[in-house]
Amino acid sequence: MATFLIDNGDPLPGDPALGTDERDHLRERLTRAKAGEACSCGTCPSIQLIGDASPSRDIEVRTVLSAEIPGATLLLFVDRGQLSYLELAPHGDEPFAEFPALASSPDTKESEA
């Protein structure tokens, strides 16, 4: 899921765009990231992402990458080059127990989380 957002997510309005080099750097950091604390809301599978403590010089501020899927919005929070949170925000009242599998398409480089 995080790889999908790194490759295909759009920055939220007002957030800086990420170029190819920044996205490559995030993919590299993702290989070292660990799942942290899960959200306790009971309606989503959102999780903290824990990596090394060093900020990146490539990305100096927060960027949130987003993508829409049926029934929810996916968000990947990047704080100063650190992957910090992977969120699934349901659009309605139906909870998501886990992140859904993403179907492969010509625009999708990765089809799994």
C-alpha distances in whole Angstrom, upper triangle without the diagonal:
4,5,5,6,9,10,10,10,14,16,17,21,23,20,21,19,18,19,18,20,18,14,16,17,13,12,15,14,11,13,15,13,14,12,15,17,15,16,20,20,19,18,14,12,11,12,13,12,15,17,20,22,23,22,22,24,22,21,23,22,19,17,14,12,11,10,12,11,14,16,13,12,9,10,9,13,14,18,20,18,16,13,14,12,8,10,10,13,15,18,20,22,20,18,14,14,11,7,8,8,8,11,12,14,17,14,11,11,8,8,6,3
4,5,5,6,9,10,9,13,14,16,19,21,18,18,17,15,16,16,17,14,11,13,13,10,9,12,11,8,11,13,10,12,11,14,16,15,16,20,20,21,19,15,13,11,11,12,10,13,13,17,19,19,18,18,21,19,17,20,19,16,14,12,10,10,11,13,14,17,18,15,13,9,9,7,10,11,14,17,14,13,9,11,9,7,10,11,14,17,19,22,24,22,20,17,17,13,10,12,12,11,14,15,16,18,15,12,12,10,10,9,6
4,5,5,6,8,9,13,15,17,21,22,19,19,17,14,15,13,15,13,10,10,12,9,7,10,11,8,10,13,12,14,14,17,19,19,20,23,24,24,22,19,16,15,15,15,13,15,15,18,20,20,19,18,21,18,17,20,20,18,15,14,11,12,12,15,15,18,20,17,15,12,12,10,13,13,16,18,15,14,11,14,13,11,13,14,18,20,22,25,27,25,23,19,20,16,13,14,12,11,13,13,14,15,13,10,9,7,9,8,6
4,6,5,6,7,11,13,16,19,21,19,18,16,14,15,14,16,15,11,12,14,12,10,14,14,11,14,16,15,17,16,19,21,20,20,24,24,24,22,18,16,15,16,17,15,18,18,21,23,23,22,21,23,20,19,22,21,19,16,13,10,10,9,12,12,15,17,15,13,10,11,10,13,14,18,20,17,17,13,16,14,11,13,13,16,18,20,23,25,23,21,18,19,16,12,12,11,8,11,10,11,13,10,7,7,6,7,7,7
4,5,5,4,8,10,12,16,18,15,15,13,12,13,13,15,13,10,12,13,10,10,14,14,11,14,17,15,17,16,18,20,19,19,22,22,23,21,17,16,14,14,15,14,17,17,20,22,22,20,18,21,18,16,19,18,15,12,10,6,7,7,10,11,15,17,14,11,8,8,7,10,11,15,17,14,14,11,13,12,9,11,11,14,16,18,21,24,22,21,18,19,16,13,13,13,11,13,13,14,15,12,10,10,9,11,11,9
4,6,6,9,10,13,16,18,14,14,12,9,10,10,11,9,6,8,10,7,7,11,11,9,12,15,14,16,16,19,21,20,21,25,25,26,24,20,18,16,16,16,14,16,16,18,20,19,17,15,18,15,13,17,16,14,11,10,7,9,10,14,15,19,20,17,14,11,10,8,10,10,14,15,12,12,10,13,13,11,13,15,17,20,22,25,27,26,24,21,22,19,16,16,16,14,16,15,16,16,13,11,10,10,12,12,11
4,6,9,12,15,18,19,16,15,12,10,10,9,11,11,7,9,11,10,8,12,13,12,14,17,16,19,19,22,24,23,24,28,28,28,26,22,21,19,19,19,17,20,19,21,23,22,20,18,20,17,16,19,19,17,14,13,10,11,11,14,15,19,21,18,16,13,13,11,14,13,17,18,15,16,14,17,16,14,16,17,19,22,23,26,29,27,26,23,24,21,17,17,16,13,14,13,13,12,9,8,7,8,11,12,12
4,7,10,13,15,18,15,15,12,11,12,11,14,13,10,12,15,13,12,16,17,15,17,20,19,21,21,23,25,24,24,27,27,27,24,21,20,19,19,20,19,21,21,24,25,25,23,21,22,19,17,20,20,17,14,12,8,8,7,11,12,16,18,16,13,11,11,11,14,14,18,19,17,18,15,18,17,14,15,15,17,19,20,24,26,25,24,21,23,20,16,16,15,12,13,12,11,11,8,7,8,9,11,13,13
4,7,9,12,14,12,12,10,10,12,12,15,13,10,13,15,12,13,16,16,15,18,20,18,20,20,22,23,22,21,25,24,25,22,19,18,16,17,18,17,20,20,23,24,23,21,19,21,18,16,18,17,14,11,9,5,5,5,9,11,15,17,14,11,9,8,8,11,12,15,17,15,16,14,15,14,12,13,13,15,17,18,21,24,23,22,20,22,19,16,16,16,13,15,15,14,15,11,10,12,12,13,14,13
4,6,9,11,9,10,8,9,11,13,15,13,12,15,16,14,15,19,19,18,21,23,21,23,23,24,25,24,23,26,25,26,24,21,21,18,20,20,19,22,22,24,25,24,21,20,21,18,15,17,16,13,10,8,5,5,7,10,13,17,18,15,12,10,9,10,12,12,15,17,16,17,15,17,16,14,14,15,16,18,18,22,25,25,24,22,24,22,19,19,19,16,18,18,17,17,13,13,15,16,17,18,17
4,6,8,6,7,6,8,11,14,15,13,12,16,16,14,16,19,18,18,21,23,21,23,22,23,24,23,22,25,25,26,24,21,21,18,19,19,18,21,21,23,23,22,19,18,18,16,13,14,12,10,6,5,4,6,9,12,16,19,20,16,13,11,9,9,10,10,13,14,14,15,14,15,14,14,14,15,16,19,19,23,26,26,25,23,25,23,20,21,22,19,21,21,21,21,17,17,18,18,20,21,19
4,6,5,8,9,11,15,17,19,16,15,19,19,17,19,22,21,20,24,25,23,24,23,23,24,23,21,24,23,25,23,20,21,18,19,19,19,22,23,25,24,24,21,20,21,18,15,16,13,10,7,6,6,7,10,12,15,18,18,15,12,11,9,10,10,12,14,16,16,17,16,16,15,14,14,15,14,17,17,21,23,24,23,22,25,23,20,21,23,21,23,23,23,23,19,19,21,21,22,23,21
4,6,8,10,13,16,19,21,18,18,22,22,20,22,25,24,24,27,28,26,28,27,27,27,26,24,27,26,28,25,23,24,21,23,22,23,25,26,28,27,26,23,22,22,20,17,17,14,12,10,9,10,10,13,14,18,21,21,18,14,15,13,14,14,15,16,17,18,20,19,19,18,18,17,18,17,20,19,22,25,27,26,26,28,27,24,25,26,24,26,26,25,25,22,22,24,24,25,26,24
4,7,9,12,15,19,20,17,18,22,21,20,23,25,24,24,28,28,26,28,28,27,28,27,26,28,27,30,28,26,26,23,24,23,23,25,25,27,26,25,21,20,20,18,15,14,11,10,9,10,11,13,16,18,22,24,24,21,18,17,15,15,14,14,15,16,17,19,19,19,19,19,19,20,20,22,22,25,28,30,29,28,31,29,26,28,29,27,29,29,28,28,24,24,26,26,28,28,26
4,6,9,13,16,17,14,15,18,18,16,19,21,20,20,24,25,23,25,24,24,25,25,24,27,26,28,27,24,24,21,21,20,20,22,22,23,22,21,18,17,17,15,11,11,9,7,5,7,9,11,14,17,21,24,24,20,17,16,13,12,11,10,11,12,13,15,15,16,16,17,17,19,19,22,22,26,28,29,28,27,29,27,24,26,27,25,27,27,26,26,22,22,23,24,25,26,24
4,6,10,13,14,11,12,16,16,15,18,20,19,20,23,24,22,25,25,26,27,27,26,29,29,31,29,27,26,23,23,22,21,22,22,22,22,20,16,15,14,12,9,10,8,8,6,9,10,13,16,19,22,26,26,23,19,18,15,14,12,11,12,11,12,15,15,16,17,18,19,21,21,25,25,29,31,32,31,29,31,29,26,27,28,26,28,27,26,26,22,22,22,23,25,26,24
4,7,10,11,9,10,14,14,13,16,18,18,19,22,23,22,25,25,26,28,27,27,30,30,32,30,27,26,23,23,22,21,23,22,23,23,21,18,15,15,12,10,12,11,11,8,10,9,12,14,18,21,24,25,22,19,17,15,13,13,12,13,13,13,15,15,17,18,18,19,21,22,25,25,29,31,32,31,29,31,28,25,26,26,23,25,24,23,22,18,19,19,20,23,24,22
4,7,8,6,6,10,10,10,12,15,15,16,19,20,19,22,23,24,26,26,26,30,30,32,30,26,25,22,22,21,19,20,19,20,21,19,16,13,13,9,8,11,11,11,8,10,9,12,15,18,21,25,26,23,19,17,15,13,12,10,13,12,10,13,13,16,17,17,19,21,22,25,26,30,32,32,31,28,30,27,24,25,24,22,24,23,22,21,17,17,17,18,21,21,20
4,6,5,6,9,10,11,12,14,15,17,19,21,21,24,25,27,29,29,29,33,33,35,33,29,28,25,25,24,21,23,21,22,22,20,17,14,14,10,10,13,14,14,12,14,12,15,17,20,23,27,28,25,22,20,18,16,16,14,16,15,13,16,16,19,20,20,22,24,25,28,29,33,35,35,33,31,32,29,26,26,26,23,24,23,22,20,17,17,16,18,21,22,21
4,6,5,6,9,10,10,12,14,15,17,19,20,23,25,27,29,29,30,34,34,35,33,30,28,26,25,24,21,23,21,21,23,20,18,15,15,11,12,16,17,17,15,16,14,16,18,21,23,27,29,26,23,20,19,16,17,15,17,16,14,16,16,20,21,20,23,24,26,29,30,34,36,35,34,31,32,29,25,26,25,22,23,21,20,18,15,15,14,16,19,20,20
4,5,5,6,9,10,11,12,14,16,18,18,22,24,26,29,29,30,34,35,36,34,31,29,26,25,24,21,21,19,19,20,18,16,12,12,8,10,14,16,16,15,17,15,18,20,24,26,30,31,28,25,22,20,17,17,14,16,15,12,14,15,19,21,21,23,26,28,31,32,36,38,37,35,33,33,30,27,28,26,24,26,23,23,21,19,18,16,18,21,22,21
4,5,5,6,9,10,11,12,15,16,16,20,21,23,25,26,27,31,31,33,31,28,26,23,22,20,18,18,16,17,17,15,13,9,10,6,7,11,12,13,11,13,12,16,18,22,24,28,29,26,22,19,17,14,14,11,12,11,8,11,12,15,17,18,20,23,25,28,29,33,35,35,33,30,31,28,24,26,25,23,25,23,23,22,19,18,16,17,21,21,19
4,5,5,6,9,10,10,13,15,15,18,20,22,24,24,25,29,30,31,29,25,24,21,20,19,16,18,16,17,18,17,15,12,13,10,10,14,14,14,12,12,11,14,15,19,21,25,26,23,20,17,15,12,13,11,13,13,10,12,11,15,16,16,18,20,23,26,27,31,33,32,30,27,28,25,21,22,21,19,21,20,19,19,16,14,13,14,17,17,16
4,5,5,6,9,10,11,13,14,18,20,22,25,26,27,31,32,33,31,28,25,23,22,21,17,18,16,16,18,17,15,12,14,11,12,16,17,17,15,16,14,17,18,22,23,27,29,26,23,20,18,15,16,13,16,15,11,13,13,16,18,18,21,23,25,28,30,33,35,34,32,29,30,26,23,24,22,21,22,20,20,19,17,15,13,14,17,17,16
4,5,5,6,9,10,11,12,16,19,20,24,25,26,30,31,32,31,27,25,22,21,19,15,15,13,13,15,13,12,9,10,8,10,13,15,15,14,15,15,18,20,23,25,29,30,27,24,20,18,14,14,11,13,12,8,10,11,14,16,17,20,23,25,29,31,34,36,35,32,29,30,26,23,25,24,23,24,23,23,23,20,18,16,16,19,19,17
4,5,5,6,9,10,10,14,15,17,20,21,22,26,27,28,27,24,21,19,17,15,12,13,11,12,14,13,11,9,12,10,10,13,14,13,12,12,12,15,17,20,22,25,26,23,20,17,14,11,11,9,11,11,7,8,7,11,13,13,16,19,22,25,27,30,32,31,29,26,26,23,20,22,21,20,22,21,22,22,19,17,15,14,17,16,14
4,5,5,7,9,10,13,15,18,21,21,23,27,28,29,27,24,21,19,17,16,13,14,12,14,16,16,15,13,15,13,13,17,18,17,15,15,13,16,17,20,21,25,26,23,21,17,15,12,13,12,14,15,11,11,10,13,14,14,17,19,22,25,27,31,32,31,28,25,25,22,19,20,19,18,20,18,19,19,17,15,12,11,14,14,12
4,5,6,7,9,13,16,18,22,23,25,28,30,31,30,26,23,21,19,17,14,14,11,12,14,14,14,12,14,13,14,17,18,18,17,18,16,19,21,24,25,28,30,27,24,20,19,15,16,13,15,15,11,11,11,14,16,16,20,22,25,28,31,34,35,34,31,28,28,24,21,23,22,21,23,22,23,23,20,18,15,14,17,16,15
4,5,5,6,10,13,15,18,20,22,25,27,28,28,24,21,19,16,14,11,10,7,8,11,11,11,10,13,12,13,15,16,16,15,16,15,18,20,23,24,28,29,25,23,19,17,13,13,11,12,12,9,8,8,11,13,14,18,20,24,27,29,32,33,32,29,26,26,23,20,22,22,21,24,23,25,25,22,20,17,16,19,17,15
4,5,5,8,10,13,16,17,19,23,25,25,25,21,18,16,14,12,9,9,8,10,13,14,14,13,16,15,15,18,18,16,15,15,14,17,18,21,21,25,26,23,20,16,15,11,12,11,13,14,11,9,7,10,12,11,15,18,21,24,27,29,31,29,26,23,22,19,17,19,18,18,21,20,22,23,20,17,15,13,15,14,11
4,6,9,11,14,18,19,22,25,27,27,27,23,20,18,16,15,11,11,9,11,14,15,16,15,18,17,18,21,21,20,19,19,18,20,21,24,24,27,28,25,23,20,18,15,16,15,17,17,14,12,11,14,15,15,18,20,24,27,30,32,33,31,28,25,24,20,18,20,19,19,22,21,23,24,22,19,16,14,16,14,12
4,7,10,13,16,18,21,24,27,27,27,24,20,18,15,14,10,9,6,8,11,12,14,14,18,17,17,20,21,20,19,20,19,21,23,26,26,29,30,27,25,21,19,16,16,15,16,16,13,11,10,12,14,15,19,21,25,28,31,33,34,32,29,26,25,22,20,22,22,22,25,24,26,27,25,22,20,18,19,17,14
4,7,9,13,14,17,21,23,23,24,20,17,15,12,10,6,5,4,8,11,12,13,14,18,18,17,19,19,17,17,17,17,19,21,23,24,27,27,24,22,18,16,13,13,12,14,15,12,9,8,9,11,11,15,18,21,24,27,30,30,29,26,23,22,19,17,20,20,20,24,24,26,27,25,22,20,17,19,16,13
4,6,10,12,15,18,21,21,22,18,15,13,10,8,6,5,6,10,12,15,16,17,21,21,20,22,21,19,20,19,19,20,22,24,24,27,26,23,22,18,17,14,14,14,16,17,15,12,10,10,11,11,15,17,21,23,27,29,29,27,24,21,19,17,16,19,19,21,24,25,27,29,27,23,22,19,20,16,13
4,7,8,11,14,17,17,18,15,11,10,7,6,5,6,9,12,15,17,18,20,23,23,21,23,22,19,19,18,18,19,20,22,22,24,24,21,19,16,15,13,14,15,16,18,17,13,11,10,9,9,12,14,18,20,24,26,25,24,20,18,16,14,13,17,18,19,23,24,27,29,26,23,22,19,19,16,12
4,6,10,12,15,16,17,15,12,10,6,5,5,6,9,13,14,17,18,20,24,24,22,23,21,19,19,18,19,20,22,23,23,26,25,22,20,17,16,14,14,15,15,18,17,13,11,9,9,10,12,15,18,20,24,26,25,24,20,18,17,15,15,19,20,22,26,27,30,32,29,26,25,22,22,19,15
4,7,9,12,13,15,13,10,9,6,5,8,9,13,16,16,20,20,23,26,26,24,24,23,20,21,19,20,21,22,24,23,25,24,21,20,17,16,15,15,16,17,20,20,16,14,11,10,11,12,14,16,19,22,24,23,22,18,17,15,14,15,19,21,23,27,29,31,33,31,28,27,24,24,21,17
4,6,9,10,11,9,7,6,4,6,9,12,15,19,19,22,23,24,28,28,25,26,24,21,21,18,19,19,20,21,20,22,20,18,17,15,15,14,15,17,18,22,21,18,15,12,10,10,10,11,13,16,19,20,19,18,15,13,12,11,12,16,19,21,24,26,29,32,29,26,26,23,22,19,16
4,6,7,9,7,7,5,6,8,12,14,18,21,21,24,24,26,29,28,26,26,23,20,20,17,19,18,19,20,19,21,18,16,15,14,14,14,14,17,18,22,22,19,16,13,10,10,9,10,11,13,16,17,16,16,13,12,11,12,13,16,19,21,25,27,29,32,30,27,27,25,24,21,17
4,6,8,8,9,9,9,11,15,17,21,24,24,27,27,29,32,32,29,29,27,23,23,21,22,21,22,22,22,22,20,17,18,17,17,18,18,21,22,25,25,22,20,16,14,14,12,13,13,14,17,17,16,16,12,13,12,13,15,18,22,24,27,30,32,35,33,30,31,28,27,24,21
4,6,7,9,9,11,14,17,20,23,27,27,29,29,30,34,33,30,30,27,24,23,20,21,20,21,20,20,20,17,15,16,16,16,18,18,22,23,26,27,24,21,18,15,14,12,11,11,11,14,14,12,13,10,11,11,13,15,18,21,23,27,29,31,34,32,29,31,28,26,24,21
4,6,8,10,12,15,18,21,25,28,29,31,31,33,36,35,32,33,30,26,26,22,23,21,21,20,19,19,16,15,16,16,17,19,20,24,25,29,29,26,23,20,17,15,13,12,12,11,14,13,11,11,7,9,8,11,13,16,19,22,25,28,30,34,32,29,30,27,25,23,20
4,7,9,12,16,19,22,25,29,29,32,31,32,35,34,31,32,29,25,24,21,21,19,18,17,16,15,12,11,13,14,15,17,19,23,24,28,28,25,22,20,16,14,11,9,9,8,11,10,8,7,4,6,7,9,11,13,17,19,22,25,27,31,29,26,28,25,23,21,19
4,6,9,13,15,19,22,25,26,29,28,29,32,31,28,29,26,22,21,18,18,16,16,15,14,14,12,10,11,11,12,14,16,19,21,25,25,22,19,17,13,11,8,6,7,7,11,11,11,9,6,5,6,7,8,11,14,16,20,23,25,28,26,23,25,22,20,18,15
4,6,10,12,16,19,23,24,26,26,27,30,29,26,28,25,22,21,17,17,16,16,16,14,15,14,12,12,11,12,13,15,18,20,24,23,20,16,15,11,9,7,7,9,10,14,15,14,13,9,7,6,5,6,10,13,15,19,21,24,27,25,22,23,20,18,15,12
4,7,10,13,16,20,21,23,22,23,27,26,23,24,22,18,17,14,14,14,14,15,15,16,15,12,11,9,9,10,11,14,16,20,19,17,13,11,7,6,4,6,8,11,14,16,16,15,12,10,10,8,8,12,15,16,20,22,24,27,24,21,22,19,18,16,13
4,6,10,13,16,17,20,20,21,24,24,21,22,20,17,17,15,15,15,17,18,18,20,19,15,14,12,11,10,11,13,15,18,17,14,11,9,6,5,7,9,12,14,18,20,19,18,15,13,12,11,10,14,16,18,22,23,26,28,25,22,22,20,19,16,13
4,6,10,13,14,16,16,18,22,21,19,20,18,15,15,14,15,16,18,20,20,23,22,18,16,14,12,10,9,11,12,15,15,11,9,6,4,6,8,12,14,17,21,22,23,22,19,17,16,14,14,17,19,20,24,25,27,29,27,24,23,21,21,18,15
4,7,10,11,14,14,15,19,19,17,18,17,14,15,14,14,16,18,20,21,24,23,20,18,14,12,10,9,10,11,14,12,9,6,5,5,7,10,14,16,20,23,25,25,24,21,19,18,16,15,18,19,20,23,24,26,28,25,22,21,19,20,17,13
4,7,8,11,12,14,18,18,17,18,17,16,16,16,17,19,21,24,25,27,27,24,21,18,16,13,12,11,12,13,12,8,7,6,8,11,14,17,20,23,26,29,29,28,25,22,21,19,18,21,22,23,27,27,29,30,28,25,24,21,22,19,16
4,6,9,10,12,15,16,15,17,17,16,17,17,18,20,23,26,26,29,29,26,23,20,18,14,13,11,12,12,10,7,7,8,11,13,17,20,23,26,29,31,32,31,28,25,24,22,20,23,24,24,27,27,29,30,28,25,23,21,23,20,17
4,6,8,10,14,15,15,16,17,17,18,19,20,23,26,29,30,33,33,29,27,23,21,17,15,13,12,12,11,8,10,11,14,16,20,23,26,29,32,35,35,35,31,29,28,25,24,27,27,28,31,30,32,33,30,27,25,24,26,23,20
4,6,10,13,15,14,14,15,15,17,19,21,24,27,30,31,34,34,30,27,24,21,18,15,13,11,11,10,8,10,11,14,17,21,24,26,30,33,35,36,35,32,30,29,27,26,29,30,30,33,33,34,35,32,30,28,26,28,26,23
4,6,9,12,12,12,14,15,17,19,20,24,27,30,32,35,35,31,28,25,22,18,16,13,11,9,9,8,11,12,16,19,22,26,28,32,34,37,38,38,34,32,32,29,28,31,31,31,34,33,34,34,32,29,27,26,29,27,24
4,7,9,8,8,10,11,13,16,18,21,24,28,30,33,33,29,26,23,20,16,14,10,8,5,6,6,10,11,15,18,21,24,26,30,32,35,36,36,33,31,31,29,27,30,30,30,32,32,33,33,30,28,26,25,28,26,23
4,5,6,7,10,11,13,15,17,20,23,27,29,33,33,29,26,23,20,16,14,10,9,6,5,7,10,13,16,18,21,25,27,30,32,36,37,37,34,32,32,30,27,30,30,29,31,30,31,31,27,26,24,24,27,26,23
4,6,6,10,12,14,17,18,22,25,29,31,35,35,32,28,25,22,19,16,13,11,8,7,10,14,16,19,21,24,28,29,33,35,38,40,40,37,35,36,33,30,32,32,31,33,32,33,32,29,27,26,26,29,28,26
4,6,10,12,12,15,16,20,22,26,29,32,33,30,26,23,20,17,15,11,11,8,7,10,13,16,18,20,23,26,28,31,33,36,38,38,36,33,34,31,28,30,30,28,31,29,29,28,25,24,22,23,26,26,24
4,6,8,8,12,13,17,20,24,26,30,30,27,23,20,17,14,12,8,8,5,5,9,11,13,16,18,20,23,24,28,29,33,35,35,33,31,32,29,26,28,28,27,29,28,28,28,24,23,22,23,25,25,23
4,7,9,13,15,19,22,25,28,32,32,28,25,22,19,16,13,10,8,5,7,10,13,14,17,19,21,24,25,29,30,34,36,36,34,32,33,31,28,31,31,30,32,32,32,31,28,27,26,26,29,28,26
4,6,10,13,16,20,23,26,29,29,25,22,20,16,14,11,8,6,5,8,10,12,12,15,17,19,22,22,26,27,31,32,33,31,30,31,29,26,29,30,28,31,31,31,31,27,26,26,26,28,27,25
4,7,10,13,17,20,23,26,25,22,18,16,12,10,7,6,4,6,8,9,10,10,11,14,15,18,19,22,24,27,29,29,27,26,27,25,23,25,26,25,28,28,29,29,25,24,24,24,25,25,22
4,6,10,13,17,20,23,23,19,16,14,10,8,6,5,7,8,9,10,10,11,11,12,14,16,17,20,22,25,27,28,26,24,26,24,21,23,24,22,25,25,25,25,22,21,21,21,23,22,20
4,6,10,13,16,19,19,15,12,10,6,6,5,6,8,11,11,11,10,10,9,10,10,13,13,17,18,21,24,24,22,21,22,20,18,20,21,19,22,23,23,23,20,19,19,19,20,20,17
4,7,11,13,17,17,14,10,8,6,5,7,8,11,13,12,13,11,12,11,10,10,12,13,16,17,21,23,23,22,20,22,19,16,17,18,16,19,19,19,20,16,15,16,16,17,17,15
4,7,10,13,14,11,7,5,5,6,9,11,14,17,16,16,13,14,12,10,9,10,10,13,14,18,20,20,19,17,20,17,14,15,16,14,17,18,17,19,15,14,16,15,16,16,15
4,7,10,11,9,6,5,7,9,12,14,18,20,19,19,16,17,14,12,11,10,11,12,13,16,19,19,18,16,19,16,13,13,14,11,14,15,14,16,13,12,14,14,14,15,14
4,7,8,6,5,6,9,12,15,18,21,24,23,22,19,19,17,14,12,10,10,10,10,13,17,16,16,14,17,16,13,12,13,11,13,15,15,17,14,13,16,16,15,16,15
4,6,5,6,7,11,14,17,20,23,26,25,24,21,21,18,14,12,10,10,10,10,13,15,14,14,12,15,13,11,9,10,9,10,13,13,16,14,13,16,15,13,14,14
4,6,8,10,14,17,20,23,27,30,28,27,24,24,20,17,15,11,11,9,9,11,13,12,13,11,15,14,12,10,12,10,12,15,15,18,17,16,19,18,15,16,16
4,7,10,14,17,20,23,26,29,29,27,24,23,20,16,13,10,9,6,5,7,10,9,10,9,13,13,12,11,13,13,15,18,19,22,20,19,22,20,18,18,18
4,7,10,13,16,20,22,26,25,24,20,20,16,13,10,6,5,4,5,8,11,10,10,9,12,12,10,10,13,13,15,18,19,21,19,18,20,19,17,17,16
4,7,10,13,16,19,22,22,21,17,17,14,11,8,6,5,6,7,11,13,13,13,11,15,13,11,11,14,13,16,18,18,21,18,17,19,18,17,16,15
4,7,10,13,16,20,18,17,14,14,11,8,6,5,6,9,11,14,16,15,14,12,14,12,9,10,12,11,15,16,17,19,17,15,16,15,14,14,12
4,6,10,13,16,15,14,11,11,8,6,5,6,8,11,13,16,18,18,16,14,16,14,12,14,15,14,18,19,20,21,18,16,17,16,16,15,13
4,6,10,13,12,11,7,8,6,5,6,9,11,15,17,20,22,21,19,17,18,16,13,15,16,15,19,19,20,22,18,16,17,15,16,15,12
4,6,10,10,8,6,6,5,6,8,11,13,17,19,22,23,23,21,19,20,18,16,18,20,19,22,23,24,25,22,20,20,19,20,18,15
4,6,6,5,5,6,7,9,12,15,17,20,22,26,27,27,25,23,24,21,19,21,22,21,24,24,25,26,22,20,20,19,21,20,17
4,5,5,6,6,9,12,14,18,19,23,25,28,29,29,27,25,26,24,22,24,25,25,28,28,29,29,26,24,23,23,25,23,20
4,6,9,10,13,15,18,21,23,26,28,31,33,33,31,29,29,27,25,27,28,27,30,30,30,30,27,25,24,24,26,25,22
4,7,9,12,14,17,20,22,26,28,31,33,33,30,28,28,26,23,26,26,25,28,27,28,28,24,23,21,21,23,22,20
4,6,9,12,15,18,21,24,27,30,31,31,28,26,26,23,21,24,24,24,27,27,28,28,25,23,21,20,23,21,18
4,6,8,12,15,17,21,24,26,28,27,24,22,22,19,17,20,20,20,23,23,25,26,23,20,19,18,19,18,14
4,7,10,14,16,19,22,25,26,25,22,20,20,18,17,20,21,21,25,25,27,28,25,23,22,20,21,19,16
4,6,10,12,16,19,21,22,22,19,17,17,15,13,17,18,19,22,23,25,27,24,21,21,19,20,17,14
4,7,10,13,16,19,20,19,16,14,14,12,10,13,15,15,19,20,22,24,21,18,18,16,16,14,11
4,6,10,13,15,16,16,13,11,12,11,9,12,15,15,19,20,22,24,21,19,20,18,17,16,12
4,6,9,12,13,12,10,8,10,9,7,10,13,13,17,19,20,23,21,18,20,18,16,15,12
4,6,9,11,11,9,9,12,12,10,12,15,16,19,21,22,25,22,21,23,21,19,18,16
4,6,7,7,7,7,11,11,11,12,15,16,18,21,23,25,23,22,24,22,20,19,18
4,7,8,9,10,14,15,14,14,17,17,20,23,23,26,24,23,25,24,22,22,20
4,6,8,10,14,15,16,16,19,19,22,25,26,29,27,26,28,27,24,24,23
4,6,10,13,15,16,16,20,21,23,27,28,31,29,28,30,28,26,25,24
4,7,10,12,13,13,17,19,21,24,26,29,28,26,28,26,24,22,21
4,6,9,11,12,15,17,20,24,26,29,27,25,27,24,22,20,19
4,5,7,8,12,14,17,20,23,26,25,22,24,21,18,17,15
4,7,9,12,15,18,21,24,27,26,23,25,21,19,16,15
4,6,9,12,15,18,21,24,23,20,21,18,15,13,11
4,7,9,13,15,18,21,20,16,18,14,12,10,8
4,6,9,13,15,19,18,15,16,13,10,9,9
4,7,9,13,16,15,12,14,11,7,6,7
4,6,9,12,12,9,11,8,5,6,8
4,6,10,11,8,11,9,6,8,11
4,7,8,6,8,7,5,9,12
4,5,5,8,9,8,12,15
4,6,8,10,11,14,17
4,7,9,10,14,16
4,6,7,10,12
4,7,10,11
4,6,8
4,7
4
